[in-house]
Amino acid sequence: MTDLQTSTAEEGDGSAWQQSAVSSGPMQFISFAISHDQYGVDIMSVREIKGWSEVTHLPRQPEYIRGVLNLRGVMVPIVDLRCRFGQGKTDAGPMHVVIIVSVDNRLVGLLADRVLDIVSVEVSKIQAVPQIARAARITFLAGLITLDTLMIALIDLSNLLGSEAAANGEAGPSVPPGQLN
């Protein structure tokens, strides 16, 4: 079993691209920036990329949920990735983007600074997140890609929407199921 498969089996997160790690071949990711850091999500999860527009704020939501966006009649919750990663709230403006992704058959918007590129990489080149670094917020990461001198952290979308407690290494959801629907 590869490091990636071992990591996946230990965490049991069920990410689709990690489950496909059993087979080899290229995968594509959308890379984007938050500050000076680069992240990526499986291109097969991405439904749309759009510019930032104001959202409708909802009461009693976690701080990282900016509100909802009406996308052709569908209410899409918007996750502020900078805030979710513990780097403070994004001062969103016209240059920011929202990456609409499908997570567990529901649409979610990811607020990022900018989209960078489409990255194609062999599944075997995706490295596991080092064990020593598994601390708060690291559970949001599913793997690492190194391209020349740059590193892209792959986001585990299922864990990203999980609980604050999971981010701190505890058990139990803090966002009730269905609250983000």
ZICOR-V263338 format. One record per residue. RES is the residue in three letters. SS is DSSP state (h for helix, s for strand, l for the rest). PSI is psi as a letter, one per 30 degrees, with the letter a starting at -180 (* if undefined). OMEGA is omega in radians with two decimals (* if undefined). Layout:
# ZICOR-V263338
res-><RES;RES>
ss-><SS;SS>
psi-><PSI;PSI>
omega-><OMEGA;OMEGA>
This chain:
# ZICOR-V263338
res-><MET;THR;ASP;LEU;GLN;THR;SER;THR;ALA;GLU;GLU;GLY;ASP;GLY;SER;ALA;TRP;GLN;GLN;SER;ALA;VAL;SER;SER;GLY;PRO;MET;GLN;PHE;ILE;SER;PHE;ALA;ILE;SER;HIS;ASP;GLN;TYR;GLY;VAL;ASP;ILE;MET;SER;VAL;ARG;GLU;ILE;LYS;GLY;TRP;SER;GLU;VAL;THR;HIS;LEU;PRO;ARG;GLN;PRO;GLU;TYR;ILE;ARG;GLY;VAL;LEU;ASN;LEU;ARG;GLY;VAL;MET;VAL;PRO;ILE;VAL;ASP;LEU;ARG;CYS;ARG;PHE;GLY;GLN;GLY;LYS;THR;ASP;ALA;GLY;PRO;MET;HIS;VAL;VAL;ILE;ILE;VAL;SER;VAL;ASP;ASN;ARG;LEU;VAL;GLY;LEU;LEU;ALA;ASP;ARG;VAL;LEU;ASP;ILE;VAL;SER;VAL;GLU;VAL;SER;LYS;ILE;GLN;ALA;VAL;PRO;GLN;ILE;ALA;ARG;ALA;ALA;ARG;ILE;THR;PHE;LEU;ALA;GLY;LEU;ILE;THR;LEU;ASP;THR;LEU;MET;ILE;ALA;LEU;ILE;ASP;LEU;SER;ASN;LEU;LEU;GLY;SER;GLU;ALA;ALA;ALA;ASN;GLY;GLU;ALA;GLY;PRO;SER;VAL;PRO;PRO;GLY;GLN;LEU;ASN>
ss-><l;l;h;h;h;h;h;h;h;h;h;l;l;l;l;h;h;h;h;h;h;h;l;l;l;s;s;s;s;s;s;s;s;s;l;l;s;s;s;s;s;s;h;h;h;s;s;s;s;s;s;l;l;l;l;s;l;l;l;l;l;l;l;l;s;s;s;s;s;s;s;l;l;s;s;s;s;s;s;s;h;h;h;h;l;l;l;l;l;l;l;l;l;l;l;l;s;s;s;s;s;s;s;l;l;s;s;s;s;s;s;s;l;s;s;s;s;s;s;s;s;s;h;h;h;l;s;l;l;l;h;h;h;l;l;l;l;h;h;h;s;s;s;s;s;s;s;l;l;s;s;s;s;s;s;l;h;h;h;h;l;l;l;h;h;h;h;l;l;l;l;l;l;l;l;l;l;l;l;l;l>
psi-><k;l;e;e;e;e;e;e;e;e;f;h;f;g;k;e;f;e;e;f;f;e;l;l;l;k;l;k;k;k;k;l;k;j;b;g;k;k;l;l;l;k;f;f;f;k;f;l;k;l;l;k;l;k;l;j;k;k;l;h;l;l;e;f;j;f;a;l;k;j;j;h;f;k;j;j;k;k;k;j;e;e;e;e;g;g;g;l;k;k;i;k;a;f;f;l;l;k;j;k;l;k;j;h;g;k;k;k;k;j;k;l;e;l;k;e;l;k;k;k;k;k;e;f;f;k;k;l;k;k;e;f;g;j;a;k;f;f;f;f;k;f;l;k;k;k;j;c;g;l;k;k;k;k;k;j;e;e;f;e;g;a;l;e;e;e;f;g;g;l;l;k;k;f;j;k;k;f;f;g;*>
omega-><3.14;3.09;-3.13;-3.14;3.10;3.13;-3.13;-3.13;3.14;-3.07;3.13;-3.05;3.03;3.12;-3.06;-3.10;3.11;3.10;3.13;-3.13;3.10;3.06;3.14;3.11;-3.12;3.02;3.12;3.13;2.97;3.10;-3.13;-3.07;2.92;-2.96;-3.12;-3.12;3.11;3.14;3.10;3.02;3.12;-3.11;3.14;3.09;-3.06;3.13;-3.04;3.02;-3.11;3.08;3.13;2.97;-3.09;-3.12;3.06;-3.12;3.11;-3.14;3.02;3.05;3.04;-3.09;-3.09;3.04;-3.06;-3.08;3.12;3.12;3.08;-3.12;-3.12;3.08;3.12;3.10;-3.06;3.06;-3.12;-3.14;3.06;-3.05;3.12;3.12;-3.13;3.13;3.05;-3.11;-3.12;-3.09;3.11;3.01;-2.99;3.11;-3.06;-3.12;3.13;-3.13;3.02;3.12;-3.13;-3.13;3.05;3.13;3.14;3.10;3.01;-3.14;3.11;3.09;3.11;3.13;-3.13;-3.14;3.14;3.03;-3.08;-2.97;2.91;-3.08;3.07;-3.09;3.06;3.13;-3.12;-3.13;3.11;-3.09;3.09;3.04;-3.09;-3.12;-3.08;-3.09;-3.09;-3.12;3.13;3.10;-3.13;3.13;3.09;-3.08;-3.12;-3.12;-3.12;3.06;3.06;3.10;-3.08;-3.10;-3.10;3.13;3.11;3.09;-3.13;-3.09;3.03;-3.03;3.13;3.13;3.14;-3.10;3.13;-2.99;2.98;-3.13;3.13;3.12;3.14;3.08;3.13;3.13;3.03;-3.14;3.03;3.05;-3.09;3.10;3.11;-3.11;-3.14;-3.14;*>
